[in-house]
Amino acid sequence: MNKNNILLEVKNLTASFEIPDKKTIIPVNNISFTISKNETVGFVGESGSGKSSLAYCITQLLAKNAKIIGGSIKFDNQELINLKLSELQKIRGAKIAIIPQNPMSSFDPIYTIEKQMNEMFMNHLKTKIDSKKSELFQKIKELEKTKEIKSLDEQKKISLEILALKKEAKNYTYNQSIQLLKLVGINDAEKRIKQYPSELSGGMLQRVMIAMNLICEPSLLIADEPTTALDVTVQMQIITLLKTLQSKMHMGIMIITHDLGIIANMCDTVHVMYAGSIVESGSTEDIFQNPKHEYTKKLMLSTPKFDTEKLESISGYPPALSQLNIGCAFAERCEKCMEICLKQTPFIFQIENNHYSTCFKYLYEKYKNNHDELKKILNLNGIK
């Protein structure tokens, strides 16, 4: 991988949450990954696996009871952890944008779409807008000077041009908003921008949310469950829209979802999360065609397919993140659990190329004919 193309580099990231009864949970546990320009990276897993917590660590939008306790988050080679708020605000929303999980609850119901988009412009692009308006007013001044020495017909033409420039200056953010709404496929944008969130469907609100996040032309777009509560047709429209926008704007995209269909349709690289950790990583083809973690295999079998009537479920429940013990977090739900899975904490190892897993079963399987190499790998990771 060309390091010059890396947008986001996360290394050994760990975050904790303090909850009542003085308990501590670890929703993000020693996570490492990268996202490059034009790359779409997916994070998939059951609810509570830590996917959204990871997104909010990256954007530094953590609750008061949460904190990052280890690791590094670099965006464009700049460390984000402990960055001054004034510097962070130049990145968050402007260079890293996040589409939240529920668009319906992300809008203020008492303001029109225009008002809310305008606020986004003023929060992030006020300097640019002021500069553009100054440029337009300077053109108006120059035209007014030349107007006096022109013929009557020419003066009329200049007056119309001045009027158009004044209108452009006055309606600059409105015009930009209309262009963005049209870009994300909203028909009759001039009507929709005057409406309130309650007057738009879930699919339209999701498109408006995407448009708002494109205002600053971000380098990285984080989409947290971008198709939640949308019907199948609208889901495909949103997926197609994100792929089209990526090709136009050359963004990196981080998709967070529990829907393997979205992962298959959108992602170049996939990270499977369970109990706050990444348990398997690889290309989309690796994960779907050759999964090497029992949890990944169970996720695949629990996904609806056209050629089967019966779905398999994953027995048991994910562990409470405040009660993680030594051993594999998936061990109690795993039919292939071995003794080592109960006694030793898994570590990440390479299957081949860029395909990695933490499943002891596949480590033993890979080195079943090379016990010396297996023993060496276990020893290097603190397992005797």
TACORKA-V831924 format. One record per residue. RES is the residue in three letters. PSI is psi in radians with two decimals (999 if undefined). Layout:
# TACORKA-V831924
res: (RES & RES)
psi: (PSI & PSI)
This chain:
# TACORKA-V831924
res: (MET & ASN & LYS & ASN & ASN & ILE & LEU & LEU & GLU & VAL & LYS & ASN & LEU & THR & ALA & SER & PHE & GLU & ILE & PRO & ASP & LYS & LYS & THR & ILE & ILE & PRO & VAL & ASN & ASN & ILE & SER & PHE & THR & ILE & SER & LYS & ASN & GLU & THR & VAL & GLY & PHE & VAL & GLY & GLU & SER & GLY & SER & GLY & LYS & SER & SER & LEU & ALA & TYR & CYS & ILE & THR & GLN & LEU & LEU & ALA & LYS & ASN & ALA & LYS & ILE & ILE & GLY & GLY & SER & ILE & LYS & PHE & ASP & ASN & GLN & GLU & LEU & ILE & ASN & LEU & LYS & LEU & SER & GLU & LEU & GLN & LYS & ILE & ARG & GLY & ALA & LYS & ILE & ALA & ILE & ILE & PRO & GLN & ASN & PRO & MET & SER & SER & PHE & ASP & PRO & ILE & TYR & THR & ILE & GLU & LYS & GLN & MET & ASN & GLU & MET & PHE & MET & ASN & HIS & LEU & LYS & THR & LYS & ILE & ASP & SER & LYS & LYS & SER & GLU & LEU & PHE & GLN & LYS & ILE & LYS & GLU & LEU & GLU & LYS & THR & LYS & GLU & ILE & LYS & SER & LEU & ASP & GLU & GLN & LYS & LYS & ILE & SER & LEU & GLU & ILE & LEU & ALA & LEU & LYS & LYS & GLU & ALA & LYS & ASN & TYR & THR & TYR & ASN & GLN & SER & ILE & GLN & LEU & LEU & LYS & LEU & VAL & GLY & ILE & ASN & ASP & ALA & GLU & LYS & ARG & ILE & LYS & GLN & TYR & PRO & SER & GLU & LEU & SER & GLY & GLY & MET & LEU & GLN & ARG & VAL & MET & ILE & ALA & MET & ASN & LEU & ILE & CYS & GLU & PRO & SER & LEU & LEU & ILE & ALA & ASP & GLU & PRO & THR & THR & ALA & LEU & ASP & VAL & THR & VAL & GLN & MET & GLN & ILE & ILE & THR & LEU & LEU & LYS & THR & LEU & GLN & SER & LYS & MET & HIS & MET & GLY & ILE & MET & ILE & ILE & THR & HIS & ASP & LEU & GLY & ILE & ILE & ALA & ASN & MET & CYS & ASP & THR & VAL & HIS & VAL & MET & TYR & ALA & GLY & SER & ILE & VAL & GLU & SER & GLY & SER & THR & GLU & ASP & ILE & PHE & GLN & ASN & PRO & LYS & HIS & GLU & TYR & THR & LYS & LYS & LEU & MET & LEU & SER & THR & PRO & LYS & PHE & ASP & THR & GLU & LYS & LEU & GLU & SER & ILE & SER & GLY & TYR & PRO & PRO & ALA & LEU & SER & GLN & LEU & ASN & ILE & GLY & CYS & ALA & PHE & ALA & GLU & ARG & CYS & GLU & LYS & CYS & MET & GLU & ILE & CYS & LEU & LYS & GLN & THR & PRO & PHE & ILE & PHE & GLN & ILE & GLU & ASN & ASN & HIS & TYR & SER & THR & CYS & PHE & LYS & TYR & LEU & TYR & GLU & LYS & TYR & LYS & ASN & ASN & HIS & ASP & GLU & LEU & LYS & LYS & ILE & LEU & ASN & LEU & ASN & GLY & ILE & LYS)
psi: (2.33 & 2.03 & -0.42 & -0.34 & -0.11 & 2.16 & -0.85 & 2.28 & 1.99 & 2.25 & 2.16 & 0.71 & 2.24 & 2.34 & 2.62 & 2.68 & 2.30 & 2.19 & 2.95 & 2.77 & 0.36 & 0.57 & 2.65 & 2.31 & 2.66 & 1.55 & -0.31 & 2.01 & 1.76 & 0.92 & 2.36 & 2.40 & 2.96 & 2.74 & 2.24 & 2.93 & 2.40 & 0.11 & 2.49 & 2.09 & 2.23 & 2.51 & 2.09 & 2.61 & 2.98 & 2.87 & 2.39 & 0.13 & -0.14 & 0.12 & -0.89 & -0.64 & -0.67 & -0.77 & -0.72 & -0.36 & -0.75 & -0.73 & -0.05 & 0.60 & 1.12 & 2.60 & 2.87 & -0.48 & 0.19 & 2.63 & 2.66 & 2.19 & 0.00 & 2.74 & -2.97 & 2.51 & 1.92 & 2.23 & 2.15 & 0.70 & 0.25 & 2.22 & 2.26 & -0.49 & 2.28 & 0.27 & 2.50 & 2.51 & -0.70 & -0.63 & -0.66 & -0.66 & -0.40 & -0.34 & -0.84 & 2.17 & -0.59 & -0.88 & -0.52 & 2.00 & 2.57 & 2.26 & 1.93 & 2.94 & -0.68 & 1.76 & -0.52 & -0.63 & 0.03 & -0.11 & 2.59 & 2.08 & -0.28 & -0.02 & 2.59 & 2.88 & -0.69 & -0.81 & -0.74 & -0.60 & -0.68 & -0.68 & -0.68 & -0.75 & -0.85 & -0.54 & -0.60 & -0.43 & 0.42 & -0.78 & -0.77 & -0.71 & -0.79 & -0.69 & -0.73 & -0.74 & -0.70 & -0.70 & -0.75 & -0.74 & -0.55 & -0.70 & -0.69 & -0.79 & -0.76 & -0.69 & -0.69 & -0.58 & -0.75 & -0.38 & -0.63 & -0.49 & 0.18 & 2.90 & 2.95 & -0.78 & -0.72 & -0.62 & -0.67 & -0.72 & -0.73 & -0.69 & -0.72 & -0.67 & -0.73 & -0.75 & -0.73 & -0.70 & -0.69 & -0.70 & -0.70 & -0.73 & -0.75 & -0.67 & 0.44 & -0.91 & -0.58 & -0.82 & -0.69 & -0.69 & -0.75 & -0.76 & -0.73 & -0.71 & -0.67 & -0.63 & -0.66 & 0.21 & 0.44 & 2.04 & 2.65 & 0.84 & -0.60 & -0.53 & -0.79 & -0.61 & -0.38 & -0.08 & 2.92 & 2.73 & -0.65 & -0.27 & -0.06 & 2.64 & 2.94 & -0.70 & -0.71 & -0.72 & -0.64 & -0.69 & -0.71 & -0.73 & -0.71 & -0.76 & -0.77 & -0.63 & -0.17 & -0.07 & -0.72 & 0.11 & 1.11 & 2.71 & -0.51 & 2.23 & 2.13 & 2.08 & 1.89 & 1.85 & 1.07 & -0.23 & 0.28 & 2.37 & 0.22 & 2.56 & 2.93 & -0.72 & -0.80 & -0.63 & -0.83 & -0.61 & -0.73 & -0.74 & -0.82 & -0.72 & -0.82 & -0.71 & -0.69 & -0.78 & -0.66 & -0.75 & -0.54 & -0.67 & -0.09 & 0.71 & 2.72 & 2.50 & 2.32 & 2.00 & 2.22 & 2.16 & 2.84 & 0.04 & 1.89 & -0.39 & -0.71 & -0.76 & -0.82 & -0.62 & -0.40 & -0.57 & 2.58 & -0.72 & 2.53 & 2.39 & 2.15 & 2.17 & 2.49 & 2.23 & 0.71 & -0.02 & 2.72 & 2.12 & -0.33 & 2.47 & 2.57 & -3.10 & 2.84 & -0.70 & -0.76 & -0.86 & -0.70 & -0.61 & -0.43 & 0.98 & 2.44 & 0.49 & 2.41 & -0.56 & -0.76 & -0.76 & -0.71 & -0.67 & -0.76 & -0.75 & -0.35 & 0.09 & 2.29 & 2.41 & 2.72 & -0.45 & 0.22 & 2.52 & -0.56 & 2.33 & 2.49 & 2.48 & 2.79 & 2.04 & 2.68 & -2.91 & 2.67 & 2.60 & 2.65 & 2.30 & -0.20 & -0.07 & 0.44 & 2.29 & 3.11 & 2.52 & 3.05 & 2.28 & -0.39 & -0.05 & -0.77 & -0.31 & -0.01 & 2.20 & -0.33 & 0.31 & 2.34 & 3.00 & -0.72 & -0.51 & -0.49 & -0.39 & -0.32 & 2.49 & 2.24 & 2.78 & 2.79 & 2.35 & 2.75 & 2.26 & -0.98 & 2.61 & -2.07 & 0.45 & 2.13 & 2.63 & 2.89 & 0.25 & 2.07 & -0.60 & -0.76 & -0.40 & -0.81 & -0.64 & -0.72 & -0.65 & 0.52 & -0.42 & 0.18 & 1.32 & -0.54 & -0.75 & -0.68 & -0.80 & -0.69 & -0.79 & -0.75 & -0.75 & -0.71 & -0.43 & 0.38 & 0.30 & 2.06 & 999)
